[in-house]
Amino acid sequence: MNLRNAEIGKEYIIRDIVTDDEEMDAFLFSLGCYSGEPITVISHLKGGCLVTIKDARYTMDIQLAQAIQLEA
């Protein structure tokens, strides 16, 4: 399951980041978004979603949200 399919308000653990784009991978890592980290979807937006990672809120577009794979 990826971040776009996640339930609002439920905490998930990031299983993997699936992307061939090294810049995107490095950007997500700089946000603290990497395997084993908890992530919570605050809301789904038309162009992506709003998430909490390490007590910080970020807006992720659809491409970023689809790259983040979660444990079910």
CHARMM-style PDB file with segment names, atoms N, HN, CA, C and O in Angstrom:
ATOM      1  N   MET     1       0.849  -1.165   0.000  1.00  0.00      PROA
ATOM      2  CA  MET     1       0.000   0.000   0.000  1.00  0.00      PROA
ATOM      3  C   MET     1       0.899   1.234   0.000  1.00  0.00      PROA
ATOM      4  O   MET     1       1.933   1.263   0.668  1.00  0.00      PROA
ATOM      5  N   ASN     2       0.490   2.253  -0.761  1.00  0.00      PROA
ATOM      6  HN  ASN     2      -0.349   2.229  -1.304  1.00  0.00      PROA
ATOM      7  CA  ASN     2       1.253   3.491  -0.744  1.00  0.00      PROA
ATOM      8  C   ASN     2       0.518   4.563   0.052  1.00  0.00      PROA
ATOM      9  O   ASN     2      -0.595   4.338   0.529  1.00  0.00      PROA
ATOM     10  N   LEU     3       1.131   5.706   0.189  1.00  0.00      PROA
ATOM     11  HN  LEU     3       2.035   5.888  -0.199  1.00  0.00      PROA
ATOM     12  CA  LEU     3       0.603   6.776   1.019  1.00  0.00      PROA
ATOM     13  C   LEU     3      -0.743   7.303   0.517  1.00  0.00      PROA
ATOM     14  O   LEU     3      -1.559   7.761   1.317  1.00  0.00      PROA
ATOM     15  N   ARG     4      -0.983   7.245  -0.779  1.00  0.00      PROA
ATOM     16  HN  ARG     4      -0.321   6.872  -1.429  1.00  0.00      PROA
ATOM     17  CA  ARG     4      -2.258   7.720  -1.342  1.00  0.00      PROA
ATOM     18  C   ARG     4      -3.433   6.883  -0.849  1.00  0.00      PROA
ATOM     19  O   ARG     4      -4.556   7.384  -0.799  1.00  0.00      PROA
ATOM     20  N   ASN     5      -3.210   5.646  -0.490  1.00  0.00      PROA
ATOM     21  HN  ASN     5      -2.297   5.239  -0.530  1.00  0.00      PROA
ATOM     22  CA  ASN     5      -4.281   4.751  -0.049  1.00  0.00      PROA
ATOM     23  C   ASN     5      -4.421   4.683   1.470  1.00  0.00      PROA
ATOM     24  O   ASN     5      -5.271   3.952   1.979  1.00  0.00      PROA
ATOM     25  N   ALA     6      -3.611   5.427   2.188  1.00  0.00      PROA
ATOM     26  HN  ALA     6      -2.921   6.022   1.775  1.00  0.00      PROA
ATOM     27  CA  ALA     6      -3.601   5.357   3.651  1.00  0.00      PROA
ATOM     28  C   ALA     6      -4.831   6.036   4.257  1.00  0.00      PROA
ATOM     29  O   ALA     6      -5.375   6.989   3.699  1.00  0.00      PROA
ATOM     30  N   GLU     7      -5.254   5.519   5.412  1.00  0.00      PROA
ATOM     31  HN  GLU     7      -4.813   4.745   5.866  1.00  0.00      PROA
ATOM     32  CA  GLU     7      -6.374   6.096   6.146  1.00  0.00      PROA
ATOM     33  C   GLU     7      -5.920   7.358   6.875  1.00  0.00      PROA
ATOM     34  O   GLU     7      -4.791   7.432   7.361  1.00  0.00      PROA
ATOM     35  N   ILE     8      -6.796   8.334   6.944  1.00  0.00      PROA
ATOM     36  HN  ILE     8      -7.713   8.273   6.549  1.00  0.00      PROA
ATOM     37  CA  ILE     8      -6.508   9.577   7.655  1.00  0.00      PROA
ATOM     38  C   ILE     8      -6.463   9.309   9.159  1.00  0.00      PROA
ATOM     39  O   ILE     8      -7.342   8.642   9.705  1.00  0.00      PROA
ATOM     40  N   GLY     9      -5.439   9.830   9.816  1.00  0.00      PROA
ATOM     41  HN  GLY     9      -4.725  10.372   9.372  1.00  0.00      PROA
ATOM     42  CA  GLY     9      -5.308   9.729  11.266  1.00  0.00      PROA
ATOM     43  C   GLY     9      -4.654   8.466  11.782  1.00  0.00      PROA
ATOM     44  O   GLY     9      -4.395   8.363  12.981  1.00  0.00      PROA
ATOM     45  N   LYS    10      -4.380   7.506  10.927  1.00  0.00      PROA
ATOM     46  HN  LYS    10      -4.591   7.589   9.953  1.00  0.00      PROA
ATOM     47  CA  LYS    10      -3.756   6.255  11.346  1.00  0.00      PROA
ATOM     48  C   LYS    10      -2.243   6.340  11.124  1.00  0.00      PROA
ATOM     49  O   LYS    10      -1.781   6.791  10.076  1.00  0.00      PROA
ATOM     50  N   GLU    11      -1.481   5.897  12.131  1.00  0.00      PROA
ATOM     51  HN  GLU    11      -1.856   5.530  12.982  1.00  0.00      PROA
ATOM     52  CA  GLU    11      -0.028   5.904  12.005  1.00  0.00      PROA
ATOM     53  C   GLU    11       0.431   4.642  11.285  1.00  0.00      PROA
ATOM     54  O   GLU    11       0.003   3.535  11.609  1.00  0.00      PROA
ATOM     55  N   TYR    12       1.298   4.825  10.316  1.00  0.00      PROA
ATOM     56  HN  TYR    12       1.647   5.724  10.052  1.00  0.00      PROA
ATOM     57  CA  TYR    12       1.872   3.718   9.544  1.00  0.00      PROA
ATOM     58  C   TYR    12       3.380   3.746   9.689  1.00  0.00      PROA
ATOM     59  O   TYR    12       3.959   4.755  10.092  1.00  0.00      PROA
ATOM     60  N   ILE    13       4.008   2.639   9.360  1.00  0.00      PROA
ATOM     61  HN  ILE    13       3.538   1.819   9.033  1.00  0.00      PROA
ATOM     62  CA  ILE    13       5.467   2.547   9.303  1.00  0.00      PROA
ATOM     63  C   ILE    13       5.859   2.487   7.831  1.00  0.00      PROA
ATOM     64  O   ILE    13       5.293   1.714   7.058  1.00  0.00      PROA
ATOM     65  N   ILE    14       6.830   3.305   7.455  1.00  0.00      PROA
ATOM     66  HN  ILE    14       7.290   3.932   8.083  1.00  0.00      PROA
ATOM     67  CA  ILE    14       7.302   3.320   6.068  1.00  0.00      PROA
ATOM     68  C   ILE    14       8.072   2.031   5.816  1.00  0.00      PROA
ATOM     69  O   ILE    14       9.035   1.725   6.519  1.00  0.00      PROA
ATOM     70  N   ARG    15       7.640   1.281   4.810  1.00  0.00      PROA
ATOM     71  HN  ARG    15       6.858   1.530   4.239  1.00  0.00      PROA
ATOM     72  CA  ARG    15       8.298   0.023   4.453  1.00  0.00      PROA
ATOM     73  C   ARG    15       9.436   0.267   3.478  1.00  0.00      PROA
ATOM     74  O   ARG    15      10.513  -0.315   3.609  1.00  0.00      PROA
ATOM     75  N   ASP    16       9.190   1.145   2.482  1.00  0.00      PROA
ATOM     76  HN  ASP    16       8.315   1.617   2.375  1.00  0.00      PROA
ATOM     77  CA  ASP    16      10.180   1.350   1.427  1.00  0.00      PROA
ATOM     78  C   ASP    16       9.849   2.621   0.656  1.00  0.00      PROA
ATOM     79  O   ASP    16       8.704   3.074   0.650  1.00  0.00      PROA
ATOM     80  N   ILE    17      10.850   3.187   0.012  1.00  0.00      PROA
ATOM     81  HN  ILE    17      11.780   2.819   0.016  1.00  0.00      PROA
ATOM     82  CA  ILE    17      10.667   4.300  -0.918  1.00  0.00      PROA
ATOM     83  C   ILE    17      10.983   3.741  -2.298  1.00  0.00      PROA
ATOM     84  O   ILE    17      12.112   3.329  -2.565  1.00  0.00      PROA
ATOM     85  N   VAL    18       9.983   3.729  -3.172  1.00  0.00      PROA
ATOM     86  HN  VAL    18       9.066   4.064  -2.956  1.00  0.00      PROA
ATOM     87  CA  VAL    18      10.135   3.136  -4.500  1.00  0.00      PROA
ATOM     88  C   VAL    18      10.194   4.244  -5.545  1.00  0.00      PROA
ATOM     89  O   VAL    18       9.170   4.786  -5.958  1.00  0.00      PROA
ATOM     90  N   THR    19      11.411   4.566  -5.962  1.00  0.00      PROA
ATOM     91  HN  THR    19      12.243   4.125  -5.627  1.00  0.00      PROA
ATOM     92  CA  THR    19      11.606   5.579  -6.989  1.00  0.00      PROA
ATOM     93  C   THR    19      12.938   5.353  -7.691  1.00  0.00      PROA
ATOM     94  O   THR    19      13.897   4.862  -7.094  1.00  0.00      PROA
ATOM     95  N   ASP    20      12.979   5.715  -8.955  1.00  0.00      PROA
ATOM     96  HN  ASP    20      12.201   6.113  -9.440  1.00  0.00      PROA
ATOM     97  CA  ASP    20      14.231   5.655  -9.715  1.00  0.00      PROA
ATOM     98  C   ASP    20      14.921   7.006  -9.725  1.00  0.00      PROA
ATOM     99  O   ASP    20      16.027   7.140 -10.247  1.00  0.00      PROA
ATOM    100  N   ASP    21      14.267   8.014  -9.147  1.00  0.00      PROA
ATOM    101  HN  ASP    21      13.368   7.905  -8.723  1.00  0.00      PROA
ATOM    102  CA  ASP    21      14.773   9.381  -9.119  1.00  0.00      PROA
ATOM    103  C   ASP    21      15.597   9.595  -7.845  1.00  0.00      PROA
ATOM    104  O   ASP    21      15.043   9.646  -6.746  1.00  0.00      PROA
ATOM    105  N   GLU    22      16.907   9.719  -7.993  1.00  0.00      PROA
ATOM    106  HN  GLU    22      17.357   9.678  -8.885  1.00  0.00      PROA
ATOM    107  CA  GLU    22      17.791   9.878  -6.841  1.00  0.00      PROA
ATOM    108  C   GLU    22      17.533  11.177  -6.091  1.00  0.00      PROA
ATOM    109  O   GLU    22      17.671  11.222  -4.868  1.00  0.00      PROA
ATOM    110  N   GLU    23      17.158  12.241  -6.814  1.00  0.00      PROA
ATOM    111  HN  GLU    23      17.046  12.204  -7.807  1.00  0.00      PROA
ATOM    112  CA  GLU    23      16.860  13.512  -6.165  1.00  0.00      PROA
ATOM    113  C   GLU    23      15.626  13.398  -5.272  1.00  0.00      PROA
ATOM    114  O   GLU    23      15.605  13.936  -4.165  1.00  0.00      PROA
ATOM    115  N   MET    24      14.599  12.696  -5.753  1.00  0.00      PROA
ATOM    116  HN  MET    24      14.616  12.258  -6.652  1.00  0.00      PROA
ATOM    117  CA  MET    24      13.388  12.499  -4.961  1.00  0.00      PROA
ATOM    118  C   MET    24      13.709  11.670  -3.723  1.00  0.00      PROA
ATOM    119  O   MET    24      13.237  11.974  -2.628  1.00  0.00      PROA
ATOM    120  N   ASP    25      14.501  10.636  -3.897  1.00  0.00      PROA
ATOM    121  HN  ASP    25      14.885  10.389  -4.786  1.00  0.00      PROA
ATOM    122  CA  ASP    25      14.896   9.788  -2.779  1.00  0.00      PROA
ATOM    123  C   ASP    25      15.669  10.594  -1.730  1.00  0.00      PROA
ATOM    124  O   ASP    25      15.418  10.460  -0.532  1.00  0.00      PROA
ATOM    125  N   ALA    26      16.597  11.421  -2.179  1.00  0.00      PROA
ATOM    126  HN  ALA    26      16.800  11.530  -3.152  1.00  0.00      PROA
ATOM    127  CA  ALA    26      17.383  12.255  -1.266  1.00  0.00      PROA
ATOM    128  C   ALA    26      16.493  13.291  -0.568  1.00  0.00      PROA
ATOM    129  O   ALA    26      16.681  13.571   0.615  1.00  0.00      PROA
ATOM    130  N   PHE    27      15.531  13.855  -1.293  1.00  0.00      PROA
ATOM    131  HN  PHE    27      15.378  13.627  -2.254  1.00  0.00      PROA
ATOM    132  CA  PHE    27      14.621  14.834  -0.712  1.00  0.00      PROA
ATOM    133  C   PHE    27      13.782  14.198   0.394  1.00  0.00      PROA
ATOM    134  O   PHE    27      13.657  14.763   1.480  1.00  0.00      PROA
ATOM    135  N   LEU    28      13.213  13.034   0.123  1.00  0.00      PROA
ATOM    136  HN  LEU    28      13.315  12.576  -0.759  1.00  0.00      PROA
ATOM    137  CA  LEU    28      12.408  12.348   1.129  1.00  0.00      PROA
ATOM    138  C   LEU    28      13.249  11.973   2.340  1.00  0.00      PROA
ATOM    139  O   LEU    28      12.785  12.086   3.475  1.00  0.00      PROA
ATOM    140  N   PHE    29      14.468  11.532   2.116  1.00  0.00      PROA
ATOM    141  HN  PHE    29      14.845  11.440   1.194  1.00  0.00      PROA
ATOM    142  CA  PHE    29      15.369  11.207   3.219  1.00  0.00      PROA
ATOM    143  C   PHE    29      15.649  12.437   4.080  1.00  0.00      PROA
ATOM    144  O   PHE    29      15.719  12.335   5.305  1.00  0.00      PROA
ATOM    145  N   SER    30      15.810  13.598   3.443  1.00  0.00      PROA
ATOM    146  HN  SER    30      15.754  13.680   2.448  1.00  0.00      PROA
ATOM    147  CA  SER    30      16.085  14.834   4.190  1.00  0.00      PROA
ATOM    148  C   SER    30      14.897  15.250   5.059  1.00  0.00      PROA
ATOM    149  O   SER    30      15.075  15.960   6.048  1.00  0.00      PROA
ATOM    150  N   LEU    31      13.683  14.811   4.694  1.00  0.00      PROA
ATOM    151  HN  LEU    31      13.539  14.234   3.891  1.00  0.00      PROA
ATOM    152  CA  LEU    31      12.492  15.084   5.500  1.00  0.00      PROA
ATOM    153  C   LEU    31      12.347  14.103   6.660  1.00  0.00      PROA
ATOM    154  O   LEU    31      11.500  14.287   7.534  1.00  0.00      PROA
ATOM    155  N   GLY    32      13.176  13.060   6.663  1.00  0.00      PROA
ATOM    156  HN  GLY    32      13.864  12.911   5.953  1.00  0.00      PROA
ATOM    157  CA  GLY    32      13.059  12.018   7.683  1.00  0.00      PROA
ATOM    158  C   GLY    32      12.149  10.901   7.225  1.00  0.00      PROA
ATOM    159  O   GLY    32      11.672  10.110   8.039  1.00  0.00      PROA
ATOM    160  N   CYS    33      11.908  10.832   5.950  1.00  0.00      PROA
ATOM    161  HN  CYS    33      12.295  11.475   5.289  1.00  0.00      PROA
ATOM    162  CA  CYS    33      11.003   9.847   5.361  1.00  0.00      PROA
ATOM    163  C   CYS    33      11.834   8.698   4.775  1.00  0.00      PROA
ATOM    164  O   CYS    33      12.266   8.749   3.623  1.00  0.00      PROA
ATOM    165  N   TYR    34      12.046   7.664   5.595  1.00  0.00      PROA
ATOM    166  HN  TYR    34      11.695   7.622   6.530  1.00  0.00      PROA
ATOM    167  CA  TYR    34      12.813   6.507   5.149  1.00  0.00      PROA
ATOM    168  C   TYR    34      12.297   5.267   5.864  1.00  0.00      PROA
ATOM    169  O   TYR    34      11.506   5.370   6.801  1.00  0.00      PROA
ATOM    170  N   SER    35      12.731   4.131   5.435  1.00  0.00      PROA
ATOM    171  HN  SER    35      13.373   4.047   4.674  1.00  0.00      PROA
ATOM    172  CA  SER    35      12.255   2.847   5.933  1.00  0.00      PROA
ATOM    173  C   SER    35      12.340   2.759   7.455  1.00  0.00      PROA
ATOM    174  O   SER    35      13.368   3.076   8.053  1.00  0.00      PROA
ATOM    175  N   GLY    36      11.237   2.323   8.069  1.00  0.00      PROA
ATOM    176  HN  GLY    36      10.402   2.066   7.583  1.00  0.00      PROA
ATOM    177  CA  GLY    36      11.189   2.136   9.512  1.00  0.00      PROA
ATOM    178  C   GLY    36      10.625   3.313  10.281  1.00  0.00      PROA
ATOM    179  O   GLY    36      10.347   3.182  11.473  1.00  0.00      PROA
ATOM    180  N   GLU    37      10.446   4.453   9.644  1.00  0.00      PROA
ATOM    181  HN  GLU    37      10.671   4.559   8.676  1.00  0.00      PROA
ATOM    182  CA  GLU    37       9.936   5.650  10.314  1.00  0.00      PROA
ATOM    183  C   GLU    37       8.411   5.675  10.315  1.00  0.00      PROA
ATOM    184  O   GLU    37       7.787   5.256   9.340  1.00  0.00      PROA
ATOM    185  N   PRO    38       7.799   6.166  11.405  1.00  0.00      PROA
ATOM    186  CA  PRO    38       6.344   6.317  11.425  1.00  0.00      PROA
ATOM    187  C   PRO    38       5.901   7.539  10.627  1.00  0.00      PROA
ATOM    188  O   PRO    38       6.604   8.548  10.580  1.00  0.00      PROA
ATOM    189  N   ILE    39       4.735   7.440  10.001  1.00  0.00      PROA
ATOM    190  HN  ILE    39       4.164   6.620  10.039  1.00  0.00      PROA
ATOM    191  CA  ILE    39       4.161   8.535   9.219  1.00  0.00      PROA
ATOM    192  C   ILE    39       2.639   8.489   9.389  1.00  0.00      PROA
ATOM    193  O   ILE    39       2.048   7.410   9.438  1.00  0.00      PROA
ATOM    194  N   THR    40       2.018   9.645   9.476  1.00  0.00      PROA
ATOM    195  HN  THR    40       2.497  10.522   9.436  1.00  0.00      PROA
ATOM    196  CA  THR    40       0.574   9.733   9.648  1.00  0.00      PROA
ATOM    197  C   THR    40       0.004  10.678   8.607  1.00  0.00      PROA
ATOM    198  O   THR    40       0.524  11.776   8.413  1.00  0.00      PROA
ATOM    199  N   VAL    41      -1.066  10.258   7.934  1.00  0.00      PROA
ATOM    200  HN  VAL    41      -1.488   9.366   8.092  1.00  0.00      PROA
ATOM    201  CA  VAL    41      -1.758  11.117   6.974  1.00  0.00      PROA
ATOM    202  C   VAL    41      -2.758  11.972   7.748  1.00  0.00      PROA
ATOM    203  O   VAL    41      -3.621  11.449   8.453  1.00  0.00      PROA
ATOM    204  N   ILE    42      -2.634  13.279   7.609  1.00  0.00      PROA
ATOM    205  HN  ILE    42      -1.933  13.704   7.036  1.00  0.00      PROA
ATOM    206  CA  ILE    42      -3.555  14.202   8.266  1.00  0.00      PROA
ATOM    207  C   ILE    42      -4.783  14.436   7.385  1.00  0.00      PROA
ATOM    208  O   ILE    42      -5.911  14.475   7.875  1.00  0.00      PROA
ATOM    209  N   SER    43      -4.550  14.590   6.081  1.00  0.00      PROA
ATOM    210  HN  SER    43      -3.633  14.558   5.683  1.00  0.00      PROA
ATOM    211  CA  SER    43      -5.670  14.744   5.151  1.00  0.00      PROA
ATOM    212  C   SER    43      -5.209  14.444   3.732  1.00  0.00      PROA
ATOM    213  O   SER    43      -4.030  14.565   3.399  1.00  0.00      PROA
ATOM    214  N   HSD    44      -6.176  14.047   2.906  1.00  0.00      PROA
ATOM    215  HN  HSD    44      -7.133  13.949   3.177  1.00  0.00      PROA
ATOM    216  CA  HSD    44      -5.924  13.841   1.488  1.00  0.00      PROA
ATOM    217  C   HSD    44      -6.355  15.100   0.762  1.00  0.00      PROA
ATOM    218  O   HSD    44      -7.456  15.604   0.984  1.00  0.00      PROA
ATOM    219  N   LEU    45      -5.503  15.603  -0.095  1.00  0.00      PROA
ATOM    220  HN  LEU    45      -4.609  15.194  -0.275  1.00  0.00      PROA
ATOM    221  CA  LEU    45      -5.779  16.806  -0.863  1.00  0.00      PROA
ATOM    222  C   LEU    45      -5.944  16.437  -2.326  1.00  0.00      PROA
ATOM    223  O   LEU    45      -5.582  15.333  -2.732  1.00  0.00      PROA
ATOM    224  N   LYS    46      -6.483  17.340  -3.115  1.00  0.00      PROA
ATOM    225  HN  LYS    46      -6.777  18.237  -2.786  1.00  0.00      PROA
ATOM    226  CA  LYS    46      -6.693  17.074  -4.534  1.00  0.00      PROA
ATOM    227  C   LYS    46      -5.383  16.710  -5.247  1.00  0.00      PROA
ATOM    228  O   LYS    46      -5.361  15.820  -6.097  1.00  0.00      PROA
ATOM    229  N   GLY    47      -4.305  17.396  -4.897  1.00  0.00      PROA
ATOM    230  HN  GLY    47      -4.322  18.119  -4.206  1.00  0.00      PROA
ATOM    231  CA  GLY    47      -3.028  17.149  -5.562  1.00  0.00      PROA
ATOM    232  C   GLY    47      -2.060  16.307  -4.766  1.00  0.00      PROA
ATOM    233  O   GLY    47      -0.888  16.229  -5.132  1.00  0.00      PROA
ATOM    234  N   GLY    48      -2.501  15.667  -3.682  1.00  0.00      PROA
ATOM    235  HN  GLY    48      -3.454  15.731  -3.384  1.00  0.00      PROA
ATOM    236  CA  GLY    48      -1.606  14.860  -2.869  1.00  0.00      PROA
ATOM    237  C   GLY    48      -2.166  14.637  -1.481  1.00  0.00      PROA
ATOM    238  O   GLY    48      -3.340  14.301  -1.327  1.00  0.00      PROA
ATOM    239  N   CYS    49      -1.323  14.824  -0.456  1.00  0.00      PROA
ATOM    240  HN  CYS    49      -0.369  15.096  -0.581  1.00  0.00      PROA
ATOM    241  CA  CYS    49      -1.794  14.644   0.922  1.00  0.00      PROA
ATOM    242  C   CYS    49      -0.916  15.415   1.890  1.00  0.00      PROA
ATOM    243  O   CYS    49       0.213  15.790   1.572  1.00  0.00      PROA
ATOM    244  N   LEU    50      -1.457  15.645   3.080  1.00  0.00      PROA
ATOM    245  HN  LEU    50      -2.374  15.340   3.339  1.00  0.00      PROA
ATOM    246  CA  LEU    50      -0.760  16.310   4.163  1.00  0.00      PROA
ATOM    247  C   LEU    50      -0.387  15.242   5.179  1.00  0.00      PROA
ATOM    248  O   LEU    50      -1.243  14.479   5.626  1.00  0.00      PROA
ATOM    249  N   VAL    51       0.903  15.187   5.547  1.00  0.00      PROA
ATOM    250  HN  VAL    51       1.598  15.808   5.184  1.00  0.00      PROA
ATOM    251  CA  VAL    51       1.383  14.132   6.442  1.00  0.00      PROA
ATOM    252  C   VAL    51       2.182  14.712   7.601  1.00  0.00      PROA
ATOM    253  O   VAL    51       2.646  15.851   7.555  1.00  0.00      PROA
ATOM    254  N   THR    52       2.328  13.891   8.645  1.00  0.00      PROA
ATOM    255  HN  THR    52       1.951  12.965   8.681  1.00  0.00      PROA
ATOM    256  CA  THR    52       3.198  14.222   9.768  1.00  0.00      PROA
ATOM    257  C   THR    52       4.330  13.205   9.814  1.00  0.00      PROA
ATOM    258  O   THR    52       4.098  11.997   9.839  1.00  0.00      PROA
ATOM    259  N   ILE    53       5.561  13.718   9.825  1.00  0.00      PROA
ATOM    260  HN  ILE    53       5.749  14.700   9.806  1.00  0.00      PROA
ATOM    261  CA  ILE    53       6.760  12.893   9.971  1.00  0.00      PROA
ATOM    262  C   ILE    53       7.616  13.568  11.033  1.00  0.00      PROA
ATOM    263  O   ILE    53       7.987  14.732  10.887  1.00  0.00      PROA
ATOM    264  N   LYS    54       7.931  12.839  12.108  1.00  0.00      PROA
ATOM    265  HN  LYS    54       7.629  11.893  12.227  1.00  0.00      PROA
ATOM    266  CA  LYS    54       8.785  13.372  13.175  1.00  0.00      PROA
ATOM    267  C   LYS    54       8.298  14.732  13.677  1.00  0.00      PROA
ATOM    268  O   LYS    54       9.082  15.677  13.760  1.00  0.00      PROA
ATOM    269  N   ASP    55       7.014  14.836  14.010  1.00  0.00      PROA
ATOM    270  HN  ASP    55       6.377  14.068  13.943  1.00  0.00      PROA
ATOM    271  CA  ASP    55       6.405  16.046  14.565  1.00  0.00      PROA
ATOM    272  C   ASP    55       6.441  17.252  13.628  1.00  0.00      PROA
ATOM    273  O   ASP    55       6.281  18.383  14.088  1.00  0.00      PROA
ATOM    274  N   ALA    56       6.643  17.043  12.352  1.00  0.00      PROA
ATOM    275  HN  ALA    56       6.772  16.124  11.979  1.00  0.00      PROA
ATOM    276  CA  ALA    56       6.600  18.120  11.361  1.00  0.00      PROA
ATOM    277  C   ALA    56       5.544  17.763  10.310  1.00  0.00      PROA
ATOM    278  O   ALA    56       5.333  16.590  10.004  1.00  0.00      PROA
ATOM    279  N   ARG    57       4.890  18.780   9.769  1.00  0.00      PROA
ATOM    280  HN  ARG    57       5.061  19.734  10.018  1.00  0.00      PROA
ATOM    281  CA  ARG    57       3.863  18.555   8.746  1.00  0.00      PROA
ATOM    282  C   ARG    57       4.406  18.916   7.372  1.00  0.00      PROA
ATOM    283  O   ARG    57       5.088  19.926   7.198  1.00  0.00      PROA
ATOM    284  N   TYR    58       4.086  18.064   6.395  1.00  0.00      PROA
ATOM    285  HN  TYR    58       3.531  17.244   6.536  1.00  0.00      PROA
ATOM    286  CA  TYR    58       4.525  18.282   5.032  1.00  0.00      PROA
ATOM    287  C   TYR    58       3.368  18.000   4.075  1.00  0.00      PROA
ATOM    288  O   TYR    58       2.532  17.133   4.330  1.00  0.00      PROA
ATOM    289  N   THR    59       3.336  18.738   2.984  1.00  0.00      PROA
ATOM    290  HN  THR    59       4.016  19.442   2.777  1.00  0.00      PROA
ATOM    291  CA  THR    59       2.395  18.456   1.904  1.00  0.00      PROA
ATOM    292  C   THR    59       3.162  17.687   0.838  1.00  0.00      PROA
ATOM    293  O   THR    59       4.204  18.137   0.360  1.00  0.00      PROA
ATOM    294  N   MET    60       2.640  16.531   0.475  1.00  0.00      PROA
ATOM    295  HN  MET    60       1.794  16.166   0.864  1.00  0.00      PROA
ATOM    296  CA  MET    60       3.280  15.696  -0.539  1.00  0.00      PROA
ATOM    297  C   MET    60       2.403  15.650  -1.784  1.00  0.00      PROA
ATOM    298  O   MET    60       1.190  15.466  -1.690  1.00  0.00      PROA
ATOM    299  N   ASP    61       3.023  15.818  -2.952  1.00  0.00      PROA
ATOM    300  HN  ASP    61       4.009  15.967  -3.028  1.00  0.00      PROA
ATOM    301  CA  ASP    61       2.241  15.694  -4.174  1.00  0.00      PROA
ATOM    302  C   ASP    61       2.002  14.219  -4.479  1.00  0.00      PROA
ATOM    303  O   ASP    61       2.519  13.345  -3.784  1.00  0.00      PROA
ATOM    304  N   ILE    62       1.233  13.950  -5.498  1.00  0.00      PROA
ATOM    305  HN  ILE    62       0.813  14.660  -6.063  1.00  0.00      PROA
ATOM    306  CA  ILE    62       0.850  12.576  -5.829  1.00  0.00      PROA
ATOM    307  C   ILE    62       2.068  11.706  -6.123  1.00  0.00      PROA
ATOM    308  O   ILE    62       2.121  10.549  -5.705  1.00  0.00      PROA
ATOM    309  N   GLN    63       3.037  12.251  -6.834  1.00  0.00      PROA
ATOM    310  HN  GLN    63       2.994  13.191  -7.174  1.00  0.00      PROA
ATOM    311  CA  GLN    63       4.228  11.477  -7.196  1.00  0.00      PROA
ATOM    312  C   GLN    63       5.003  11.040  -5.946  1.00  0.00      PROA
ATOM    313  O   GLN    63       5.439   9.892  -5.854  1.00  0.00      PROA
ATOM    314  N   LEU    64       5.171  11.949  -4.994  1.00  0.00      PROA
ATOM    315  HN  LEU    64       4.817  12.881  -5.069  1.00  0.00      PROA
ATOM    316  CA  LEU    64       5.863  11.596  -3.750  1.00  0.00      PROA
ATOM    317  C   LEU    64       5.053  10.588  -2.944  1.00  0.00      PROA
ATOM    318  O   LEU    64       5.600   9.622  -2.410  1.00  0.00      PROA
ATOM    319  N   ALA    65       3.741  10.821  -2.859  1.00  0.00      PROA
ATOM    320  HN  ALA    65       3.297  11.605  -3.292  1.00  0.00      PROA
ATOM    321  CA  ALA    65       2.875   9.934  -2.072  1.00  0.00      PROA
ATOM    322  C   ALA    65       2.865   8.509  -2.628  1.00  0.00      PROA
ATOM    323  O   ALA    65       2.805   7.546  -1.864  1.00  0.00      PROA
ATOM    324  N   GLN    66       2.924   8.376  -3.934  1.00  0.00      PROA
ATOM    325  HN  GLN    66       2.973   9.159  -4.554  1.00  0.00      PROA
ATOM    326  CA  GLN    66       2.921   7.035  -4.526  1.00  0.00      PROA
ATOM    327  C   GLN    66       4.257   6.328  -4.355  1.00  0.00      PROA
ATOM    328  O   GLN    66       4.313   5.100  -4.417  1.00  0.00      PROA
ATOM    329  N   ALA    67       5.331   7.078  -4.141  1.00  0.00      PROA
ATOM    330  HN  ALA    67       5.285   8.075  -4.091  1.00  0.00      PROA
ATOM    331  CA  ALA    67       6.648   6.476  -3.963  1.00  0.00      PROA
ATOM    332  C   ALA    67       6.836   5.898  -2.561  1.00  0.00      PROA
ATOM    333  O   ALA    67       7.693   5.039  -2.353  1.00  0.00      PROA
ATOM    334  N   ILE    68       6.034   6.369  -1.598  1.00  0.00      PROA
ATOM    335  HN  ILE    68       5.338   7.067  -1.768  1.00  0.00      PROA
ATOM    336  CA  ILE    68       6.172   5.928  -0.209  1.00  0.00      PROA
ATOM    337  C   ILE    68       5.304   4.694   0.036  1.00  0.00      PROA
ATOM    338  O   ILE    68       4.076   4.780   0.043  1.00  0.00      PROA
ATOM    339  N   GLN    69       5.952   3.548   0.235  1.00  0.00      PROA
ATOM    340  HN  GLN    69       6.949   3.478   0.229  1.00  0.00      PROA
ATOM    341  CA  GLN    69       5.250   2.294   0.483  1.00  0.00      PROA
ATOM    342  C   GLN    69       5.156   2.065   1.983  1.00  0.00      PROA
ATOM    343  O   GLN    69       6.127   2.257   2.715  1.00  0.00      PROA
ATOM    344  N   LEU    70       3.964   1.649   2.434  1.00  0.00      PROA
ATOM    345  HN  LEU    70       3.175   1.494   1.840  1.00  0.00      PROA
ATOM    346  CA  LEU    70       3.702   1.484   3.858  1.00  0.00      PROA
ATOM    347  C   LEU    70       3.481   0.026   4.210  1.00  0.00      PROA
ATOM    348  O   LEU    70       3.080  -0.781   3.371  1.00  0.00      PROA
ATOM    349  N   GLU    71       3.752  -0.298   5.478  1.00  0.00      PROA
ATOM    350  HN  GLU    71       4.077   0.358   6.159  1.00  0.00      PROA
ATOM    351  CA  GLU    71       3.414  -1.620   5.985  1.00  0.00      PROA
ATOM    352  C   GLU    71       1.918  -1.652   6.238  1.00  0.00      PROA
ATOM    353  O   GLU    71       1.355  -0.688   6.757  1.00  0.00      PROA
ATOM    354  N   ALA    72       1.276  -2.741   5.881  1.00  0.00      PROA
ATOM    355  HN  ALA    72       1.734  -3.524   5.460  1.00  0.00      PROA
ATOM    356  CA  ALA    72      -0.179  -2.834   6.028  1.00  0.00      PROA
ATOM    357  C   ALA    72      -0.597  -3.109   7.455  1.00  0.00      PROA
ATOM    358  OT1 ALA    72      -1.790  -3.214   7.740  1.00  0.00      PROA
TER     359      ALA     72
END
